[in-house]
Amino acid sequence: MSVRLSKMYGMEIFTDSGKYVGSAQDFIIDLESGEISRFLLEPLSSSKERTKEVLKEKSVLYKNVKSVEDVIVVTKTK
């Protein structure tokens, strides 16, 4: 799957069963592979505790992404 990162900003994210998860607000990229590793539902903050919370509760692993078209479809989260 090849889609420009700029196209994915703000895209809505749904589970494969149709549940709305949120929208892609930011991304974490593995610089060695050049691939996205996580979609973030909120931008990261400067607070260490808040960053941990966003990574744990407000993000989706890229390996769970099934499709990126008009919306992002992921396998069921949590």
PDB file of N, CA, C and O in Angstrom, chain B, residues numbered from 101:
ATOM      1  N   MET B 101       0.859  -1.159   0.000  1.00  0.00           N
ATOM      2  CA  MET B 101       0.000   0.000   0.000  1.00  0.00           C
ATOM      3  C   MET B 101       0.910   1.228   0.000  1.00  0.00           C
ATOM      4  O   MET B 101       1.807   1.339   0.835  1.00  0.00           O
ATOM      5  N   SER B 102       0.683   2.127  -0.915  1.00  0.00           N
ATOM      6  CA  SER B 102       1.508   3.329  -1.018  1.00  0.00           C
ATOM      7  C   SER B 102       0.604   4.558  -1.128  1.00  0.00           C
ATOM      8  O   SER B 102      -0.109   4.739  -2.116  1.00  0.00           O
ATOM      9  N   VAL B 103       0.650   5.395  -0.092  1.00  0.00           N
ATOM     10  CA  VAL B 103      -0.162   6.613  -0.034  1.00  0.00           C
ATOM     11  C   VAL B 103       0.716   7.716   0.551  1.00  0.00           C
ATOM     12  O   VAL B 103       1.482   7.474   1.485  1.00  0.00           O
ATOM     13  N   ARG B 104       0.608   8.904   0.012  1.00  0.00           N
ATOM     14  CA  ARG B 104       1.379  10.029   0.560  1.00  0.00           C
ATOM     15  C   ARG B 104       0.928  10.329   1.985  1.00  0.00           C
ATOM     16  O   ARG B 104      -0.262  10.327   2.298  1.00  0.00           O
ATOM     17  N   LEU B 105       1.903  10.583   2.825  1.00  0.00           N
ATOM     18  CA  LEU B 105       1.623  10.905   4.219  1.00  0.00           C
ATOM     19  C   LEU B 105       0.737  12.135   4.330  1.00  0.00           C
ATOM     20  O   LEU B 105      -0.166  12.171   5.167  1.00  0.00           O
ATOM     21  N   SER B 106       0.979  13.140   3.503  1.00  0.00           N
ATOM     22  CA  SER B 106       0.190  14.369   3.557  1.00  0.00           C
ATOM     23  C   SER B 106      -1.285  14.112   3.264  1.00  0.00           C
ATOM     24  O   SER B 106      -2.140  14.864   3.732  1.00  0.00           O
ATOM     25  N   LYS B 107      -1.602  13.070   2.502  1.00  0.00           N
ATOM     26  CA  LYS B 107      -3.000  12.733   2.199  1.00  0.00           C
ATOM     27  C   LYS B 107      -3.703  12.131   3.420  1.00  0.00           C
ATOM     28  O   LYS B 107      -4.922  12.236   3.554  1.00  0.00           O
ATOM     29  N   MET B 108      -2.934  11.506   4.300  1.00  0.00           N
ATOM     30  CA  MET B 108      -3.536  10.806   5.439  1.00  0.00           C
ATOM     31  C   MET B 108      -3.833  11.702   6.632  1.00  0.00           C
ATOM     32  O   MET B 108      -4.616  11.315   7.500  1.00  0.00           O
ATOM     33  N   TYR B 109      -3.228  12.901   6.703  1.00  0.00           N
ATOM     34  CA  TYR B 109      -3.528  13.801   7.822  1.00  0.00           C
ATOM     35  C   TYR B 109      -5.016  14.105   7.870  1.00  0.00           C
ATOM     36  O   TYR B 109      -5.608  14.513   6.871  1.00  0.00           O
ATOM     37  N   GLY B 110      -5.609  13.905   9.027  1.00  0.00           N
ATOM     38  CA  GLY B 110      -7.014  14.212   9.223  1.00  0.00           C
ATOM     39  C   GLY B 110      -7.975  13.140   8.744  1.00  0.00           C
ATOM     40  O   GLY B 110      -9.181  13.262   8.957  1.00  0.00           O
ATOM     41  N   MET B 111      -7.469  12.081   8.095  1.00  0.00           N
ATOM     42  CA  MET B 111      -8.368  11.018   7.633  1.00  0.00           C
ATOM     43  C   MET B 111      -9.024  10.327   8.822  1.00  0.00           C
ATOM     44  O   MET B 111      -8.390  10.121   9.857  1.00  0.00           O
ATOM     45  N   GLU B 112     -10.280   9.976   8.669  1.00  0.00           N
ATOM     46  CA  GLU B 112     -10.996   9.264   9.717  1.00  0.00           C
ATOM     47  C   GLU B 112     -10.526   7.821   9.756  1.00  0.00           C
ATOM     48  O   GLU B 112     -10.211   7.223   8.727  1.00  0.00           O
ATOM     49  N   ILE B 113     -10.484   7.268  10.974  1.00  0.00           N
ATOM     50  CA  ILE B 113     -10.058   5.885  11.180  1.00  0.00           C
ATOM     51  C   ILE B 113     -11.234   5.108  11.747  1.00  0.00           C
ATOM     52  O   ILE B 113     -11.844   5.508  12.738  1.00  0.00           O
ATOM     53  N   PHE B 114     -11.544   3.974  11.092  1.00  0.00           N
ATOM     54  CA  PHE B 114     -12.627   3.090  11.512  1.00  0.00           C
ATOM     55  C   PHE B 114     -12.094   1.669  11.677  1.00  0.00           C
ATOM     56  O   PHE B 114     -11.138   1.275  11.010  1.00  0.00           O
ATOM     57  N   THR B 115     -12.721   0.903  12.572  1.00  0.00           N
ATOM     58  CA  THR B 115     -12.384  -0.518  12.663  1.00  0.00           C
ATOM     59  C   THR B 115     -13.038  -1.242  11.494  1.00  0.00           C
ATOM     60  O   THR B 115     -13.913  -0.700  10.819  1.00  0.00           O
ATOM     61  N   ASP B 116     -12.603  -2.460  11.269  1.00  0.00           N
ATOM     62  CA  ASP B 116     -13.185  -3.250  10.190  1.00  0.00           C
ATOM     63  C   ASP B 116     -14.646  -3.614  10.454  1.00  0.00           C
ATOM     64  O   ASP B 116     -15.341  -4.087   9.554  1.00  0.00           O
ATOM     65  N   SER B 117     -15.114  -3.396  11.687  1.00  0.00           N
ATOM     66  CA  SER B 117     -16.526  -3.625  11.992  1.00  0.00           C
ATOM     67  C   SER B 117     -17.339  -2.330  11.925  1.00  0.00           C
ATOM     68  O   SER B 117     -18.540  -2.343  12.192  1.00  0.00           O
ATOM     69  N   GLY B 118     -16.694  -1.208  11.572  1.00  0.00           N
ATOM     70  CA  GLY B 118     -17.408   0.045  11.367  1.00  0.00           C
ATOM     71  C   GLY B 118     -17.386   1.025  12.517  1.00  0.00           C
ATOM     72  O   GLY B 118     -18.015   2.079  12.428  1.00  0.00           O
ATOM     73  N   LYS B 119     -16.676   0.713  13.609  1.00  0.00           N
ATOM     74  CA  LYS B 119     -16.612   1.626  14.759  1.00  0.00           C
ATOM     75  C   LYS B 119     -15.616   2.749  14.484  1.00  0.00           C
ATOM     76  O   LYS B 119     -14.489   2.507  14.052  1.00  0.00           O
ATOM     77  N   TYR B 120     -16.056   3.984  14.743  1.00  0.00           N
ATOM     78  CA  TYR B 120     -15.193   5.159  14.566  1.00  0.00           C
ATOM     79  C   TYR B 120     -14.147   5.173  15.666  1.00  0.00           C
ATOM     80  O   TYR B 120     -14.491   5.061  16.842  1.00  0.00           O
ATOM     81  N   VAL B 121     -12.880   5.309  15.309  1.00  0.00           N
ATOM     82  CA  VAL B 121     -11.775   5.331  16.264  1.00  0.00           C
ATOM     83  C   VAL B 121     -11.295   6.756  16.500  1.00  0.00           C
ATOM     84  O   VAL B 121     -10.989   7.119  17.636  1.00  0.00           O
ATOM     85  N   GLY B 122     -11.222   7.569  15.452  1.00  0.00           N
ATOM     86  CA  GLY B 122     -10.729   8.938  15.545  1.00  0.00           C
ATOM     87  C   GLY B 122     -10.200   9.367  14.195  1.00  0.00           C
ATOM     88  O   GLY B 122     -10.550   8.780  13.171  1.00  0.00           O
ATOM     89  N   SER B 123      -9.358  10.386  14.187  1.00  0.00           N
ATOM     90  CA  SER B 123      -8.751  10.820  12.929  1.00  0.00           C
ATOM     91  C   SER B 123      -7.237  10.896  13.102  1.00  0.00           C
ATOM     92  O   SER B 123      -6.734  11.126  14.201  1.00  0.00           O
ATOM     93  N   ALA B 124      -6.532  10.701  12.012  1.00  0.00           N
ATOM     94  CA  ALA B 124      -5.071  10.692  12.025  1.00  0.00           C
ATOM     95  C   ALA B 124      -4.556  12.116  12.206  1.00  0.00           C
ATOM     96  O   ALA B 124      -4.651  12.935  11.292  1.00  0.00           O
ATOM     97  N   GLN B 125      -4.015  12.406  13.371  1.00  0.00           N
ATOM     98  CA  GLN B 125      -3.523  13.742  13.690  1.00  0.00           C
ATOM     99  C   GLN B 125      -2.009  13.866  13.570  1.00  0.00           C
ATOM    100  O   GLN B 125      -1.480  14.960  13.371  1.00  0.00           O
ATOM    101  N   ASP B 126      -1.317  12.736  13.692  1.00  0.00           N
ATOM    102  CA  ASP B 126       0.140  12.740  13.603  1.00  0.00           C
ATOM    103  C   ASP B 126       0.585  11.304  13.351  1.00  0.00           C
ATOM    104  O   ASP B 126      -0.221  10.375  13.392  1.00  0.00           O
ATOM    105  N   PHE B 127       1.861  11.139  13.094  1.00  0.00           N
ATOM    106  CA  PHE B 127       2.394   9.825  12.756  1.00  0.00           C
ATOM    107  C   PHE B 127       3.747   9.640  13.413  1.00  0.00           C
ATOM    108  O   PHE B 127       4.466  10.609  13.660  1.00  0.00           O
ATOM    109  N   ILE B 128       4.089   8.403  13.693  1.00  0.00           N
ATOM    110  CA  ILE B 128       5.438   8.069  14.112  1.00  0.00           C
ATOM    111  C   ILE B 128       6.040   7.252  12.985  1.00  0.00           C
ATOM    112  O   ILE B 128       5.467   6.259  12.536  1.00  0.00           O
ATOM    113  N   ILE B 129       7.209   7.689  12.536  1.00  0.00           N
ATOM    114  CA  ILE B 129       7.855   7.057  11.391  1.00  0.00           C
ATOM    115  C   ILE B 129       9.164   6.409  11.843  1.00  0.00           C
ATOM    116  O   ILE B 129       9.947   7.019  12.571  1.00  0.00           O
ATOM    117  N   ASP B 130       9.394   5.181  11.409  1.00  0.00           N
ATOM    118  CA  ASP B 130      10.662   4.498  11.632  1.00  0.00           C
ATOM    119  C   ASP B 130      11.634   5.037  10.588  1.00  0.00           C
ATOM    120  O   ASP B 130      11.500   4.743   9.400  1.00  0.00           O
ATOM    121  N   LEU B 131      12.602   5.818  11.026  1.00  0.00           N
ATOM    122  CA  LEU B 131      13.512   6.470  10.094  1.00  0.00           C
ATOM    123  C   LEU B 131      14.431   5.482   9.371  1.00  0.00           C
ATOM    124  O   LEU B 131      14.883   5.763   8.260  1.00  0.00           O
ATOM    125  N   GLU B 132      14.708   4.346   9.980  1.00  0.00           N
ATOM    126  CA  GLU B 132      15.562   3.360   9.323  1.00  0.00           C
ATOM    127  C   GLU B 132      14.861   2.708   8.135  1.00  0.00           C
ATOM    128  O   GLU B 132      15.460   2.527   7.075  1.00  0.00           O
ATOM    129  N   SER B 133      13.588   2.356   8.319  1.00  0.00           N
ATOM    130  CA  SER B 133      12.851   1.694   7.234  1.00  0.00           C
ATOM    131  C   SER B 133      12.093   2.694   6.370  1.00  0.00           C
ATOM    132  O   SER B 133      11.726   2.383   5.237  1.00  0.00           O
ATOM    133  N   GLY B 134      11.855   3.905   6.904  1.00  0.00           N
ATOM    134  CA  GLY B 134      11.082   4.902   6.174  1.00  0.00           C
ATOM    135  C   GLY B 134       9.595   4.616   6.175  1.00  0.00           C
ATOM    136  O   GLY B 134       8.861   5.146   5.341  1.00  0.00           O
ATOM    137  N   GLU B 135       9.141   3.780   7.104  1.00  0.00           N
ATOM    138  CA  GLU B 135       7.728   3.391   7.164  1.00  0.00           C
ATOM    139  C   GLU B 135       7.053   3.949   8.413  1.00  0.00           C
ATOM    140  O   GLU B 135       7.700   4.209   9.427  1.00  0.00           O
ATOM    141  N   ILE B 136       5.743   4.126   8.315  1.00  0.00           N
ATOM    142  CA  ILE B 136       4.946   4.559   9.461  1.00  0.00           C
ATOM    143  C   ILE B 136       4.886   3.403  10.453  1.00  0.00           C
ATOM    144  O   ILE B 136       4.687   2.255  10.057  1.00  0.00           O
ATOM    145  N   SER B 137       5.058   3.700  11.740  1.00  0.00           N
ATOM    146  CA  SER B 137       4.892   2.651  12.744  1.00  0.00           C
ATOM    147  C   SER B 137       3.605   2.835  13.553  1.00  0.00           C
ATOM    148  O   SER B 137       3.043   1.860  14.052  1.00  0.00           O
ATOM    149  N   ARG B 138       3.138   4.079  13.685  1.00  0.00           N
ATOM    150  CA  ARG B 138       1.884   4.349  14.409  1.00  0.00           C
ATOM    151  C   ARG B 138       1.157   5.544  13.811  1.00  0.00           C
ATOM    152  O   ARG B 138       1.771   6.487  13.313  1.00  0.00           O
ATOM    153  N   PHE B 139      -0.157   5.478  13.874  1.00  0.00           N
ATOM    154  CA  PHE B 139      -1.028   6.624  13.599  1.00  0.00           C
ATOM    155  C   PHE B 139      -1.421   7.169  14.965  1.00  0.00           C
ATOM    156  O   PHE B 139      -1.835   6.406  15.838  1.00  0.00           O
ATOM    157  N   LEU B 140      -1.296   8.486  15.164  1.00  0.00           N
ATOM    158  CA  LEU B 140      -1.674   9.093  16.433  1.00  0.00           C
ATOM    159  C   LEU B 140      -3.001   9.825  16.279  1.00  0.00           C
ATOM    160  O   LEU B 140      -3.219  10.541  15.302  1.00  0.00           O
ATOM    161  N   LEU B 141      -3.880   9.638  17.252  1.00  0.00           N
ATOM    162  CA  LEU B 141      -5.186  10.286  17.241  1.00  0.00           C
ATOM    163  C   LEU B 141      -5.109  11.677  17.856  1.00  0.00           C
ATOM    164  O   LEU B 141      -6.052  12.461  17.746  1.00  0.00           O
ATOM    165  N   GLU B 142      -3.991  11.984  18.501  1.00  0.00           N
ATOM    166  CA  GLU B 142      -3.695  13.307  19.056  1.00  0.00           C
ATOM    167  C   GLU B 142      -2.221  13.581  18.806  1.00  0.00           C
ATOM    168  O   GLU B 142      -1.416  12.650  18.795  1.00  0.00           O
ATOM    169  N   PRO B 143      -1.858  14.828  18.608  1.00  0.00           N
ATOM    170  CA  PRO B 143      -0.429  15.141  18.490  1.00  0.00           C
ATOM    171  C   PRO B 143       0.294  14.866  19.811  1.00  0.00           C
ATOM    172  O   PRO B 143      -0.314  14.944  20.879  1.00  0.00           O
ATOM    173  N   LEU B 144       1.575  14.550  19.742  1.00  0.00           N
ATOM    174  CA  LEU B 144       2.357  14.358  20.960  1.00  0.00           C
ATOM    175  C   LEU B 144       2.562  15.698  21.650  1.00  0.00           C
ATOM    176  O   LEU B 144       2.611  16.743  21.000  1.00  0.00           O
ATOM    177  N   SER B 145       2.680  15.657  22.970  1.00  0.00           N
ATOM    178  CA  SER B 145       2.909  16.889  23.728  1.00  0.00           C
ATOM    179  C   SER B 145       4.321  16.873  24.298  1.00  0.00           C
ATOM    180  O   SER B 145       5.047  15.890  24.154  1.00  0.00           O
ATOM    181  N   SER B 146       4.697  17.948  24.934  1.00  0.00           N
ATOM    182  CA  SER B 146       6.028  18.028  25.537  1.00  0.00           C
ATOM    183  C   SER B 146       6.078  17.329  26.894  1.00  0.00           C
ATOM    184  O   SER B 146       7.161  17.095  27.430  1.00  0.00           O
ATOM    185  N   SER B 147       4.927  16.998  27.445  1.00  0.00           N
ATOM    186  CA  SER B 147       4.865  16.309  28.735  1.00  0.00           C
ATOM    187  C   SER B 147       5.143  14.816  28.546  1.00  0.00           C
ATOM    188  O   SER B 147       4.512  14.159  27.718  1.00  0.00           O
ATOM    189  N   LYS B 148       6.083  14.295  29.314  1.00  0.00           N
ATOM    190  CA  LYS B 148       6.448  12.881  29.217  1.00  0.00           C
ATOM    191  C   LYS B 148       5.262  11.972  29.547  1.00  0.00           C
ATOM    192  O   LYS B 148       5.025  10.982  28.854  1.00  0.00           O
ATOM    193  N   GLU B 149       4.523  12.306  30.599  1.00  0.00           N
ATOM    194  CA  GLU B 149       3.371  11.496  31.004  1.00  0.00           C
ATOM    195  C   GLU B 149       2.271  11.525  29.945  1.00  0.00           C
ATOM    196  O   GLU B 149       1.678  10.494  29.629  1.00  0.00           O
ATOM    197  N   ARG B 150       2.006  12.706  29.402  1.00  0.00           N
ATOM    198  CA  ARG B 150       0.974  12.842  28.357  1.00  0.00           C
ATOM    199  C   ARG B 150       1.380  12.081  27.099  1.00  0.00           C
ATOM    200  O   ARG B 150       0.539  11.462  26.447  1.00  0.00           O
ATOM    201  N   THR B 151       2.667  12.124  26.759  1.00  0.00           N
ATOM    202  CA  THR B 151       3.163  11.389  25.594  1.00  0.00           C
ATOM    203  C   THR B 151       2.954   9.897  25.782  1.00  0.00           C
ATOM    204  O   THR B 151       2.534   9.210  24.850  1.00  0.00           O
ATOM    205  N   LYS B 152       3.243   9.380  26.980  1.00  0.00           N
ATOM    206  CA  LYS B 152       3.016   7.953  27.265  1.00  0.00           C
ATOM    207  C   LYS B 152       1.542   7.597  27.088  1.00  0.00           C
ATOM    208  O   LYS B 152       1.208   6.553  26.527  1.00  0.00           O
ATOM    209  N   GLU B 153       0.665   8.477  27.573  1.00  0.00           N
ATOM    210  CA  GLU B 153      -0.776   8.231  27.468  1.00  0.00           C
ATOM    211  C   GLU B 153      -1.220   8.203  26.004  1.00  0.00           C
ATOM    212  O   GLU B 153      -1.984   7.324  25.605  1.00  0.00           O
ATOM    213  N   VAL B 154      -0.751   9.152  25.213  1.00  0.00           N
ATOM    214  CA  VAL B 154      -1.116   9.199  23.794  1.00  0.00           C
ATOM    215  C   VAL B 154      -0.644   7.932  23.094  1.00  0.00           C
ATOM    216  O   VAL B 154      -1.396   7.330  22.328  1.00  0.00           O
ATOM    217  N   LEU B 155       0.595   7.523  23.352  1.00  0.00           N
ATOM    218  CA  LEU B 155       1.121   6.323  22.701  1.00  0.00           C
ATOM    219  C   LEU B 155       0.354   5.072  23.110  1.00  0.00           C
ATOM    220  O   LEU B 155       0.161   4.168  22.297  1.00  0.00           O
ATOM    221  N   LYS B 156      -0.081   5.015  24.356  1.00  0.00           N
ATOM    222  CA  LYS B 156      -0.789   3.827  24.850  1.00  0.00           C
ATOM    223  C   LYS B 156      -2.281   3.826  24.491  1.00  0.00           C
ATOM    224  O   LYS B 156      -2.826   2.803  24.079  1.00  0.00           O
ATOM    225  N   GLU B 157      -2.926   4.972  24.651  1.00  0.00           N
ATOM    226  CA  GLU B 157      -4.386   5.031  24.535  1.00  0.00           C
ATOM    227  C   GLU B 157      -4.904   5.691  23.255  1.00  0.00           C
ATOM    228  O   GLU B 157      -6.043   5.442  22.858  1.00  0.00           O
ATOM    229  N   LYS B 158      -4.103   6.517  22.610  1.00  0.00           N
ATOM    230  CA  LYS B 158      -4.593   7.319  21.492  1.00  0.00           C
ATOM    231  C   LYS B 158      -3.765   7.101  20.226  1.00  0.00           C
ATOM    232  O   LYS B 158      -3.466   8.045  19.495  1.00  0.00           O
ATOM    233  N   SER B 159      -3.399   5.839  19.980  1.00  0.00           N
ATOM    234  CA  SER B 159      -2.637   5.549  18.771  1.00  0.00           C
ATOM    235  C   SER B 159      -3.020   4.179  18.229  1.00  0.00           C
ATOM    236  O   SER B 159      -3.577   3.342  18.940  1.00  0.00           O
ATOM    237  N   VAL B 160      -2.714   3.971  16.966  1.00  0.00           N
ATOM    238  CA  VAL B 160      -3.004   2.703  16.298  1.00  0.00           C
ATOM    239  C   VAL B 160      -1.719   2.231  15.628  1.00  0.00           C
ATOM    240  O   VAL B 160      -1.093   2.973  14.871  1.00  0.00           O
ATOM    241  N   LEU B 161      -1.335   1.000  15.911  1.00  0.00           N
ATOM    242  CA  LEU B 161      -0.158   0.434  15.264  1.00  0.00           C
ATOM    243  C   LEU B 161      -0.400   0.287  13.767  1.00  0.00           C
ATOM    244  O   LEU B 161      -1.478  -0.126  13.340  1.00  0.00           O
ATOM    245  N   TYR B 162       0.589   0.619  12.996  1.00  0.00           N
ATOM    246  CA  TYR B 162       0.445   0.534  11.541  1.00  0.00           C
ATOM    247  C   TYR B 162       0.181  -0.899  11.087  1.00  0.00           C
ATOM    248  O   TYR B 162      -0.498  -1.114  10.083  1.00  0.00           O
ATOM    249  N   LYS B 163       0.710  -1.877  11.813  1.00  0.00           N
ATOM    250  CA  LYS B 163       0.479  -3.266  11.417  1.00  0.00           C
ATOM    251  C   LYS B 163      -1.006  -3.642  11.483  1.00  0.00           C
ATOM    252  O   LYS B 163      -1.409  -4.651  10.904  1.00  0.00           O
ATOM    253  N   ASN B 164      -1.824  -2.844  12.183  1.00  0.00           N
ATOM    254  CA  ASN B 164      -3.264  -3.098  12.260  1.00  0.00           C
ATOM    255  C   ASN B 164      -4.051  -2.449  11.125  1.00  0.00           C
ATOM    256  O   ASN B 164      -5.262  -2.648  11.023  1.00  0.00           O
ATOM    257  N   VAL B 165      -3.379  -1.677  10.271  1.00  0.00           N
ATOM    258  CA  VAL B 165      -4.057  -1.011   9.158  1.00  0.00           C
ATOM    259  C   VAL B 165      -4.350  -2.027   8.053  1.00  0.00           C
ATOM    260  O   VAL B 165      -3.457  -2.735   7.587  1.00  0.00           O
ATOM    261  N   LYS B 166      -5.615  -2.083   7.648  1.00  0.00           N
ATOM    262  CA  LYS B 166      -6.017  -2.981   6.574  1.00  0.00           C
ATOM    263  C   LYS B 166      -6.139  -2.267   5.242  1.00  0.00           C
ATOM    264  O   LYS B 166      -5.862  -2.849   4.193  1.00  0.00           O
ATOM    265  N   SER B 167      -6.560  -0.989   5.279  1.00  0.00           N
ATOM    266  CA  SER B 167      -6.821  -0.267   4.040  1.00  0.00           C
ATOM    267  C   SER B 167      -6.745   1.231   4.272  1.00  0.00           C
ATOM    268  O   SER B 167      -7.130   1.736   5.326  1.00  0.00           O
ATOM    269  N   VAL B 168      -6.233   1.941   3.251  1.00  0.00           N
ATOM    270  CA  VAL B 168      -6.241   3.399   3.257  1.00  0.00           C
ATOM    271  C   VAL B 168      -6.809   3.837   1.919  1.00  0.00           C
ATOM    272  O   VAL B 168      -6.142   3.748   0.888  1.00  0.00           O
ATOM    273  N   GLU B 169      -8.028   4.304   1.945  1.00  0.00           N
ATOM    274  CA  GLU B 169      -8.694   4.802   0.727  1.00  0.00           C
ATOM    275  C   GLU B 169      -9.303   6.159   1.077  1.00  0.00           C
ATOM    276  O   GLU B 169      -8.579   7.138   1.254  1.00  0.00           O
ATOM    277  N   ASP B 170     -10.628   6.217   1.176  1.00  0.00           N
ATOM    278  CA  ASP B 170     -11.299   7.438   1.615  1.00  0.00           C
ATOM    279  C   ASP B 170     -11.224   7.594   3.134  1.00  0.00           C
ATOM    280  O   ASP B 170     -11.282   8.706   3.660  1.00  0.00           O
ATOM    281  N   VAL B 171     -11.094   6.474   3.823  1.00  0.00           N
ATOM    282  CA  VAL B 171     -10.883   6.424   5.263  1.00  0.00           C
ATOM    283  C   VAL B 171      -9.801   5.381   5.532  1.00  0.00           C
ATOM    284  O   VAL B 171      -9.419   4.625   4.638  1.00  0.00           O
ATOM    285  N   ILE B 172      -9.314   5.349   6.767  1.00  0.00           N
ATOM    286  CA  ILE B 172      -8.349   4.332   7.173  1.00  0.00           C
ATOM    287  C   ILE B 172      -9.112   3.248   7.915  1.00  0.00           C
ATOM    288  O   ILE B 172      -9.833   3.537   8.869  1.00  0.00           O
ATOM    289  N   VAL B 173      -8.957   2.004   7.483  1.00  0.00           N
ATOM    290  CA  VAL B 173      -9.629   0.871   8.121  1.00  0.00           C
ATOM    291  C   VAL B 173      -8.578   0.050   8.855  1.00  0.00           C
ATOM    292  O   VAL B 173      -7.553  -0.321   8.283  1.00  0.00           O
ATOM    293  N   VAL B 174      -8.844  -0.232  10.138  1.00  0.00           N
ATOM    294  CA  VAL B 174      -7.909  -1.000  10.963  1.00  0.00           C
ATOM    295  C   VAL B 174      -8.609  -2.208  11.552  1.00  0.00           C
ATOM    296  O   VAL B 174      -9.834  -2.232  11.669  1.00  0.00           O
ATOM    297  N   THR B 175      -7.825  -3.212  11.922  1.00  0.00           N
ATOM    298  CA  THR B 175      -8.407  -4.334  12.640  1.00  0.00           C
ATOM    299  C   THR B 175      -8.824  -3.843  14.004  1.00  0.00           C
ATOM    300  O   THR B 175      -8.334  -2.814  14.469  1.00  0.00           O
ATOM    301  N   LYS B 176      -9.707  -4.549  14.642  1.00  0.00           N
ATOM    302  CA  LYS B 176     -10.263  -4.124  15.920  1.00  0.00           C
ATOM    303  C   LYS B 176      -9.162  -3.769  16.910  1.00  0.00           C
ATOM    304  O   LYS B 176      -8.200  -4.516  17.088  1.00  0.00           O
ATOM    305  N   THR B 177      -9.321  -2.616  17.548  1.00  0.00           N
ATOM    306  CA  THR B 177      -8.365  -2.176  18.566  1.00  0.00           C
ATOM    307  C   THR B 177      -9.014  -2.267  19.925  1.00  0.00           C
ATOM    308  O   THR B 177     -10.190  -1.938  20.080  1.00  0.00           O
ATOM    309  N   LYS B 178      -8.253  -2.715  20.919  1.00  0.00           N
ATOM    310  CA  LYS B 178      -8.705  -2.843  22.319  1.00  0.00           C
ATOM    311  C   LYS B 178     -10.012  -3.565  22.442  1.00  0.00           C
ATOM    312  O   LYS B 178     -10.514  -3.747  23.551  1.00  0.00           O
TER     313      LYS B 178
END
